Amino acid sequence: MRSRAAVAGIVFLVSSAGAAPAHAGSEIQVAIRPDRPCIETTGTGQALNFDFLIENLSDTTLTLSAVEVSVLDARGQLELRKFVDGNGTSPSIETVDNRTIVSRQPTLVFNPFAQFDDRLELASLQFVLRFESGDPAREIETTVSVRPRACAIRADLRLPVGSRSIVYDGHDALSHHRRFDFSLPPLRALGFDSNFMRYAYDFCPVDADGAMYRGDPKENASWFGFGQPVDAPAAGVVVGLLEGMPDNRSFDEGAIATQPMILFGNHLVIDHGHGEWSVLGHLQQGSIAVRLGDQVRQGQRLARIGASGSANIPHLHYELQDGPDTRAEGLPSTFRRFHRILGSRRVAVKSGAIDSGEIVEP
């Protein structure tokens, strides 16, 4: 998927349907999206990928001035407490986006405390959010309780690309998949209220030196990945399919209202059962080798990497989610039996997570 700036003119409505109960004060309401965030085991610790959906019920613009988190174990005992606030010459709170909370308009704030040591229990997290109103005598504070859950993915996932690839963009804090702001006003009317690509990956095949292309990057044929095979990450049934879009790195933005999945260009959706679906996007025009209703086996050739839809370069967009379309929430993926390329080393991984910048191969 392209960044928000590259998908200009499109935005998504935040409705409260299906959300966790808002944490209400007289002037501020805060909901968590998703309401029970997954604990992702990353190999270097634990990650919590969720958002604060904040609504300012007052008639005055407010500014988020501090966020504090207390991590509690299963007995309610404090394990860790951290802050971002206004202290210092370059205050840490300035690293938090969307701190201006306009009256009567939902605002999405990405959780600034996403990474934790794997020794922590993460039974519950208590967040304190503080807001300034411009009047020093009138500061607002609200507390939000988050109870994350362990997400045991049942699909036996393999990498969907057959050659050495870089995770050009994953779902770390700086990736555009993670930073999908579904509260932006122009997009809200389209009914989006979740981040379906919360745990997505953009796979881009590379050569032995890690280069993604040779020649003119504006030409699809210059990219080593263009036309490379795309395989089924796990067994399942094809329940979504779009084909016929050209590999021109664009799409009809006006069609999103009725075809939101058009963002992915030519794509496939595979139902793995147990509430888990794979989406494989930006496939090459004319390359899809399966049909709706087909039962596919793991590793089966499905299509080829293209540049259709909202693709800034030829690549395979892959995500696991809890539904078949853009109304879903993303799910963390654990891939089995692959190699992680670390310079001159090729490290075998029996089972593990991957993210932005990593180079991997089956």
ZALO-933310 format. One record per residue (C-alpha): residue in one letter; residue number from 1; x, y, z. Coordinates in pm, 1 decimal. Layout:
ATOM  residuo  num        c1        c2        c3
ATOM        A  NUM         X         Y         Z
...
This chain:
ATOM  residuo  num        c1        c2        c3
ATOM        M    1       0.0       0.0       0.0
ATOM        R    2     114.7     355.5     -60.7
ATOM        S    3     153.5     612.1     211.0
ATOM        R    4    -132.5     840.8     303.9
ATOM        A    5      16.8    1126.3     102.1
ATOM        A    6      27.0     905.7    -207.7
ATOM        V    7    -340.2     820.6    -171.2
ATOM        A    8    -444.4    1182.9    -170.1
ATOM        G    9    -810.9    1268.7    -151.1
ATOM        I   10    -920.6     952.6      28.7
ATOM        V   11   -1013.3     936.7     395.9
ATOM        F   12   -1221.9     712.5     634.2
ATOM        L   13   -1511.9     761.6     901.0
ATOM        V   14   -1462.2     658.2    1257.2
ATOM        S   15   -1787.6     518.1    1388.0
ATOM        S   16   -1806.3     386.2    1742.9
ATOM        A   17   -1985.5      67.6    1639.2
ATOM        G   18   -1803.6    -237.6    1766.6
ATOM        A   19   -1552.7     -34.6    1965.3
ATOM        A   20   -1465.0     -83.8    2327.1
ATOM        P   21   -1670.2     124.0    2569.9
ATOM        A   22   -1535.0     477.5    2563.4
ATOM        H   23   -1346.4     599.1    2868.7
ATOM        A   24   -1562.3     898.0    2943.5
ATOM        G   25   -1499.7    1220.9    3120.8
ATOM        S   26   -1707.6    1534.2    3107.2
ATOM        E   27   -1498.2    1662.7    2817.5
ATOM        I   28   -1299.6    1371.7    2673.5
ATOM        Q   29   -1385.9    1022.4    2553.3
ATOM        V   30   -1116.6     770.5    2463.8
ATOM        A   31   -1174.6     436.0    2292.8
ATOM        I   32    -915.7     169.9    2210.6
ATOM        R   33    -887.0      31.2    1858.0
ATOM        P   34    -882.6    -266.0    1854.3
ATOM        D   35   -1048.1    -302.7    2192.7
ATOM        R   36    -839.3    -612.3    2285.9
ATOM        P   37    -501.3    -558.6    2118.9
ATOM        C   38    -282.4    -856.5    2040.0
ATOM        I   39      49.4    -919.5    2210.8
ATOM        E   40     287.8    -975.6    1922.4
ATOM        T   41     599.1   -1179.5    1999.3
ATOM        T   42     867.7   -1016.3    1788.2
ATOM        G   43    1181.0   -1213.5    1872.5
ATOM        T   44    1328.0    -909.5    2046.9
ATOM        G   45    1042.2    -859.5    2291.3
ATOM        Q   46     668.3    -795.1    2286.2
ATOM        A   47     477.5    -539.8    2083.1
ATOM        L   48     133.1    -382.4    2130.8
ATOM        N   49      -8.5    -230.5    1814.6
ATOM        F   50    -320.7     -24.8    1893.3
ATOM        D   51    -462.0     326.7    1873.4
ATOM        F   52    -638.2     575.8    2097.8
ATOM        L   53    -951.2     714.6    1932.3
ATOM        I   54   -1011.4    1042.3    2114.9
ATOM        E   55   -1320.7    1260.3    2098.1
ATOM        N   56   -1322.5    1609.9    2244.9
ATOM        L   57   -1672.7    1677.5    2378.0
ATOM        S   58   -1594.4    2032.0    2483.8
ATOM        D   59   -1623.6    2345.0    2270.8
ATOM        T   60   -1251.4    2419.8    2304.7
ATOM        T   61    -955.9    2274.0    2117.4
ATOM        L   62    -745.0    2060.8    2354.0
ATOM        T   63    -381.3    1953.3    2332.4
ATOM        L   64    -253.4    1615.4    2446.7
ATOM        S   65      28.4    1712.7    2684.6
ATOM        A   66     134.6    1384.0    2847.9
ATOM        V   67      85.2    1008.2    2829.8
ATOM        E   68     177.0     777.9    3117.6
ATOM        V   69     156.3     398.7    3118.7
ATOM        S   70     170.2     158.1    3413.3
ATOM        V   71     220.3    -210.1    3329.3
ATOM        L   72      60.4    -449.9    3579.6
ATOM        D   73      99.8    -822.7    3627.3
ATOM        A   74    -188.3   -1068.7    3676.2
ATOM        R   75    -203.1    -980.1    4048.0
ATOM        G   76    -227.9    -610.3    3973.3
ATOM        Q   77     127.2    -538.9    4086.1
ATOM        L   78     327.2    -269.8    3910.1
ATOM        E   79     597.4    -398.5    3673.6
ATOM        L   80     689.4     -82.0    3481.5
ATOM        R   81     589.1     282.7    3452.1
ATOM        K   82     688.6     514.0    3166.2
ATOM        F   83     605.4     867.4    3049.2
ATOM        V   84     607.6    1095.4    2748.8
ATOM        D   85     554.0    1455.3    2854.6
ATOM        G   86     665.5    1815.9    2815.0
ATOM        N   87     988.2    1801.8    3012.2
ATOM        G   88    1322.3    1899.2    2859.4
ATOM        T   89    1450.8    2107.5    2571.3
ATOM        S   90    1310.1    1865.5    2310.2
ATOM        P   91    1007.1    1725.5    2493.2
ATOM        S   92     927.7    1360.9    2427.9
ATOM        I   93     559.1    1443.1    2383.2
ATOM        E   94     651.2    1610.9    2055.5
ATOM        T   95     718.8    1266.3    1910.2
ATOM        V   96     344.5    1190.7    1938.3
ATOM        D   97     137.6    1286.6    1632.6
ATOM        N   98    -214.0    1432.5    1630.2
ATOM        R   99    -190.4    1599.3    1970.0
ATOM        T  100    -433.8    1874.9    1872.6
ATOM        I  101    -779.8    1742.8    1960.7
ATOM        V  102   -1035.8    1954.1    1778.8
ATOM        S  103   -1383.0    1994.5    1926.7
ATOM        R  104   -1643.3    1735.3    1819.9
ATOM        Q  105   -1410.6    1552.9    1581.9
ATOM        P  106   -1256.8    1205.9    1637.2
ATOM        T  107    -877.0    1206.6    1643.5
ATOM        L  108    -655.4     900.1    1621.6
ATOM        V  109    -341.1     891.4    1835.9
ATOM        F  110    -102.3     599.8    1786.0
ATOM        N  111       4.0     429.4    2108.0
ATOM        P  112     351.9     567.6    2188.8
ATOM        F  113     435.0     269.3    2413.1
ATOM        A  114     445.6     -20.7    2170.4
ATOM        Q  115     759.2    -218.2    2264.2
ATOM        F  116     813.0    -411.7    2587.1
ATOM        D  117    1066.9    -652.3    2730.4
ATOM        D  118     958.0   -1014.8    2701.0
ATOM        R  119    1002.8   -1058.6    3077.7
ATOM        L  120     696.8    -840.8    3144.0
ATOM        E  121     361.9   -1010.3    3195.1
ATOM        L  122     145.9    -743.0    3020.7
ATOM        A  123    -166.9    -857.9    3205.8
ATOM        S  124    -304.4    -503.6    3194.9
ATOM        L  125    -187.2    -152.3    3118.2
ATOM        Q  126    -321.0     162.8    3278.4
ATOM        F  127    -278.4     474.0    3063.6
ATOM        V  128    -319.7     827.0    3193.0
ATOM        L  129    -373.7    1090.4    2922.7
ATOM        R  130    -348.3    1458.5    3011.9
ATOM        F  131    -477.6    1747.7    2803.6
ATOM        E  132    -421.6    2123.7    2814.0
ATOM        S  133    -699.9    2366.8    2727.4
ATOM        G  134    -499.3    2688.3    2708.9
ATOM        D  135    -614.5    2779.1    3058.9
ATOM        P  136    -347.9    2671.9    3315.8
ATOM        A  137    -620.4    2630.4    3575.6
ATOM        R  138    -814.7    2389.0    3356.1
ATOM        E  139    -627.5    2070.6    3270.5
ATOM        I  140    -807.0    1747.6    3185.3
ATOM        E  141    -695.0    1396.0    3275.8
ATOM        T  142    -847.5    1061.8    3184.7
ATOM        T  143    -747.1     703.1    3259.1
ATOM        V  144    -769.4     420.0    3006.4
ATOM        S  145    -738.3      51.1    3094.1
ATOM        V  146    -606.8    -187.8    2827.7
ATOM        R  147    -612.8    -565.1    2866.0
ATOM        P  148    -410.8    -712.9    2577.8
ATOM        R  149    -453.3   -1072.5    2468.1
ATOM        A  150    -225.0   -1343.6    2343.8
ATOM        C  151    -302.9   -1408.5    1976.6
ATOM        A  152    -240.3   -1772.1    1888.2
ATOM        I  153    -261.2   -1773.3    1508.1
ATOM        R  154    -371.6   -2114.6    1386.4
ATOM        A  155    -279.1   -2082.9    1018.3
ATOM        D  156      53.2   -2252.8     941.0
ATOM        L  157     204.4   -1962.9     747.1
ATOM        R  158     497.9   -1975.8     505.4
ATOM        L  159     646.1   -1678.3     323.8
ATOM        P  160     428.3   -1601.1      18.0
ATOM        V  161     731.6   -1510.3    -196.2
ATOM        G  162     969.5   -1773.3    -328.5
ATOM        S  163    1288.0   -1567.5    -357.1
ATOM        R  164    1506.9   -1351.2    -133.8
ATOM        S  165    1306.9   -1039.8     -45.6
ATOM        I  166    1329.6    -731.3     167.4
ATOM        V  167    1034.6    -635.2     384.2
ATOM        Y  168    1024.8    -294.4     217.3
ATOM        D  169     759.7    -179.6     463.3
ATOM        G  170     620.5    -381.0     751.0
ATOM        H  171     421.8    -266.1    1052.6
ATOM        D  172     676.6    -105.3    1281.5
ATOM        A  173     603.1     236.7    1430.3
ATOM        L  174     728.7     421.9    1121.4
ATOM        S  175     559.4     211.4     853.4
ATOM        H  176     264.4     343.2     657.1
ATOM        H  177      67.6      24.7     732.7
ATOM        R  178      88.3      95.7    1104.0
ATOM        R  179      23.8     466.4    1056.3
ATOM        F  180    -310.7     423.8     880.4
ATOM        D  181    -518.9     709.3    1023.4
ATOM        F  182    -880.9     604.0     979.6
ATOM        S  183   -1001.3     914.9    1167.2
ATOM        L  184    -910.7    1158.1     889.5
ATOM        P  185   -1222.0    1359.4     797.2
ATOM        P  186   -1242.3    1293.8     418.4
ATOM        L  187   -1216.4     917.2     480.3
ATOM        R  188   -1465.8     895.6     764.9
ATOM        A  189   -1769.3     909.5     538.0
ATOM        L  190   -1656.8     583.6     374.9
ATOM        G  191   -1719.7     394.8     699.8
ATOM        F  192   -1370.7     269.2     784.0
ATOM        D  193   -1318.8     231.8    1157.6
ATOM        S  194   -1030.5     -13.3    1184.5
ATOM        N  195    -680.7     -76.1    1055.5
ATOM        F  196    -711.5    -385.0     838.0
ATOM        M  197    -340.1    -357.4     744.1
ATOM        R  198    -218.6    -315.6    1100.9
ATOM        Y  199      24.1    -609.6    1060.3
ATOM        A  200      92.3    -591.5     685.7
ATOM        Y  201     411.3    -645.5     484.5
ATOM        D  202     537.3    -524.6     146.3
ATOM        F  203     769.2    -791.3       3.7
ATOM        C  204    1015.5    -674.4    -261.3
ATOM        P  205    1254.8    -933.5    -410.3
ATOM        V  206    1621.6    -831.7    -415.4
ATOM        D  207    1947.8    -949.1    -570.4
ATOM        A  208    2248.6   -1082.0    -379.1
ATOM        D  209    2354.9    -727.3    -288.8
ATOM        G  210    2010.9    -628.9    -159.8
ATOM        A  211    1924.1    -407.9    -458.3
ATOM        M  212    1557.6    -402.0    -552.8
ATOM        Y  213    1596.9    -288.5    -914.7
ATOM        R  214    1844.1    -216.1   -1191.5
ATOM        G  215    1780.5      59.0   -1443.4
ATOM        D  216    1493.7     306.9   -1447.7
ATOM        P  217    1279.8     260.7   -1132.5
ATOM        K  218     979.8     405.8   -1316.1
ATOM        E  219     977.7      96.6   -1536.9
ATOM        N  220     820.0    -211.0   -1379.2
ATOM        A  221    1057.1    -439.3   -1569.2
ATOM        S  222    1353.6    -280.4   -1388.3
ATOM        W  223    1238.5    -433.7   -1059.3
ATOM        F  224    1366.3    -782.0    -980.8
ATOM        G  225    1035.2    -872.5    -820.9
ATOM        F  226     806.9    -782.3   -1109.2
ATOM        G  227     655.1   -1105.1   -1240.2
ATOM        Q  228     803.9   -1322.5    -965.8
ATOM        P  229     582.9   -1603.4    -825.9
ATOM        V  230     336.4   -1556.2    -540.1
ATOM        D  231     251.9   -1871.0    -343.9
ATOM        A  232     -24.0   -1956.6     -98.0
ATOM        P  233     104.6   -1887.4     256.6
ATOM        A  234    -128.3   -2155.1     397.4
ATOM        A  235    -406.3   -2384.2     285.4
ATOM        G  236    -754.0   -2236.9     246.0
ATOM        V  237   -1037.5   -2134.3      17.4
ATOM        V  238   -1028.3   -1842.0    -224.6
ATOM        V  239   -1311.6   -1612.6    -112.7
ATOM        G  240   -1205.0   -1284.6    -273.7
ATOM        L  241   -1058.4   -1207.6    -615.2
ATOM        L  242   -1010.0    -903.3    -835.4
ATOM        E  243    -824.8    -911.3   -1165.6
ATOM        G  244    -794.0    -710.0   -1485.0
ATOM        M  245    -632.5    -395.6   -1342.3
ATOM        P  246    -321.8    -272.0   -1527.1
ATOM        D  247      19.5    -262.0   -1362.3
ATOM        N  248      27.5     117.9   -1371.0
ATOM        R  249      66.0     181.8    -995.3
ATOM        S  250    -267.7     361.3    -973.9
ATOM        F  251    -640.2     306.5    -924.6
ATOM        D  252    -971.4     490.0    -942.7
ATOM        E  253    -992.4     659.9    -603.4
ATOM        G  254   -1361.4     732.5    -660.8
ATOM        A  255   -1431.0     358.3    -663.1
ATOM        I  256   -1329.3     316.5    -299.1
ATOM        A  257   -1679.9     404.9    -177.7
ATOM        T  258   -1820.3      90.2    -339.3
ATOM        Q  259   -1502.2    -118.4    -384.0
ATOM        P  260   -1267.8     -45.8     -92.2
ATOM        M  261   -1052.6    -350.3    -173.4
ATOM        I  262    -958.2    -183.0    -502.6
ATOM        L  263    -670.0     -30.3    -306.3
ATOM        F  264    -498.3    -368.1    -342.0
ATOM        G  265    -535.8    -374.2    -720.3
ATOM        N  266    -549.1    -728.8    -851.4
ATOM        H  267    -572.0    -934.1    -534.6
ATOM        L  268    -672.9   -1258.3    -366.8
ATOM        V  269    -834.8   -1325.8     -30.1
ATOM        I  270    -791.2   -1673.3     120.1
ATOM        D  271    -999.4   -1801.9     411.2
ATOM        H  272    -781.1   -2025.5     629.5
ATOM        G  273   -1060.6   -2098.5     876.8
ATOM        H  274   -1060.5   -2016.7    1249.2
ATOM        G  275   -1132.8   -1649.2    1175.5
ATOM        E  276    -811.3   -1590.3     977.1
ATOM        W  277    -789.1   -1453.5     623.3
ATOM        S  278    -488.5   -1371.6     403.5
ATOM        V  279    -488.9   -1081.0     157.0
ATOM        L  280    -233.9   -1080.0    -126.0
ATOM        G  281    -233.0    -757.3    -324.1
ATOM        H  282     -85.8    -568.5    -622.9
ATOM        L  283     -74.8    -886.0    -833.4
ATOM        Q  284      34.4    -874.6   -1195.4
ATOM        Q  285    -243.4    -831.2   -1449.5
ATOM        G  286    -338.2   -1165.4   -1605.5
ATOM        S  287    -132.0   -1373.4   -1362.7
ATOM        I  288    -395.8   -1505.5   -1120.5
ATOM        A  289    -409.3   -1883.6   -1158.7
ATOM        V  290    -701.6   -1966.9    -925.2
ATOM        R  291   -1072.0   -1890.7    -914.2
ATOM        L  292   -1327.8   -1805.1    -646.9
ATOM        G  293   -1416.8   -2110.3    -441.5
ATOM        D  294   -1094.1   -2295.3    -518.9
ATOM        Q  295    -934.8   -2490.4    -237.3
ATOM        V  296    -562.5   -2410.5    -238.5
ATOM        R  297    -277.1   -2592.6     -68.9
ATOM        Q  298      16.1   -2429.5     104.8
ATOM        G  299     286.3   -2332.0    -143.5
ATOM        Q  300      55.1   -2353.1    -445.2
ATOM        R  301     133.7   -2099.8    -718.0
ATOM        L  302    -136.8   -1831.8    -705.1
ATOM        A  303     -17.6   -1541.6    -917.4
ATOM        R  304     280.6   -1314.5    -984.2
ATOM        I  305     404.9    -991.9    -828.2
ATOM        G  306     274.7    -684.3   -1007.3
ATOM        A  307     218.3    -313.0    -960.7
ATOM        S  308    -160.2    -282.5    -976.9
ATOM        G  309    -367.1     -64.8    -747.4
ATOM        S  310    -217.0     159.4    -479.5
ATOM        A  311     140.0      39.1    -535.6
ATOM        N  312     424.9     289.3    -541.6
ATOM        I  313     664.4      16.5    -662.8
ATOM        P  314     620.4    -343.0    -783.3
ATOM        H  315     582.7    -557.3    -471.3
ATOM        L  316     360.2    -809.3    -296.8
ATOM        H  317     140.0    -666.9     -24.1
ATOM        Y  318      54.3    -936.7     231.1
ATOM        E  319    -152.9    -921.2     546.9
ATOM        L  320    -335.8   -1155.1     781.2
ATOM        Q  321    -662.9   -1024.2     923.6
ATOM        D  322    -973.8   -1128.5    1115.3
ATOM        G  323   -1217.6   -1074.7     826.5
ATOM        P  324   -1229.5   -1094.2     446.6
ATOM        D  325   -1237.9    -721.2     366.7
ATOM        T  326   -1139.7    -373.0     486.3
ATOM        R  327   -1382.6    -384.7     778.7
ATOM        A  328   -1144.9    -632.9     943.5
ATOM        E  329    -866.0    -578.2    1192.5
ATOM        G  330    -512.6    -693.7    1120.9
ATOM        L  331    -361.5    -998.1    1292.9
ATOM        P  332       8.0   -1057.9    1365.1
ATOM        S  333     176.0   -1318.7    1144.7
ATOM        T  334     426.5   -1581.7    1247.6
ATOM        F  335     603.6   -1749.3     956.5
ATOM        R  336     759.3   -2094.4     970.7
ATOM        R  337    1075.7   -2236.9     817.9
ATOM        F  338    1250.2   -1942.7     653.8
ATOM        H  339    1595.3   -1785.9     652.5
ATOM        R  340    1686.1   -1442.6     781.7
ATOM        I  341    1972.5   -1285.6     586.1
ATOM        L  342    2212.9   -1100.5     816.2
ATOM        G  343    2492.7    -973.7     593.9
ATOM        S  344    2702.6   -1275.9     500.2
ATOM        R  345    2507.7   -1498.8     741.0
ATOM        R  346    2200.0   -1700.1     649.9
ATOM        V  347    2017.9   -1780.9     974.2
ATOM        A  348    1753.5   -2056.0     977.1
ATOM        V  349    1432.1   -1963.1    1159.3
ATOM        K  350    1195.8   -2241.2    1263.7
ATOM        S  351     917.2   -1997.7    1348.9
ATOM        G  352     925.6   -1622.4    1385.3
ATOM        A  353     793.4   -1275.7    1316.0
ATOM        I  354     941.8   -1035.1    1061.6
ATOM        D  355     918.2    -660.6    1011.7
ATOM        S  356    1037.9    -358.8     815.5
ATOM        G  357    1386.0    -371.6     664.9
ATOM        E  358    1452.6    -740.8     720.3
ATOM        I  359    1576.6    -959.1     434.7
ATOM        V  360    1423.4   -1305.9     428.0
ATOM        E  361    1393.0   -1604.8     199.8
ATOM        P  362    1221.1   -1944.4     213.3
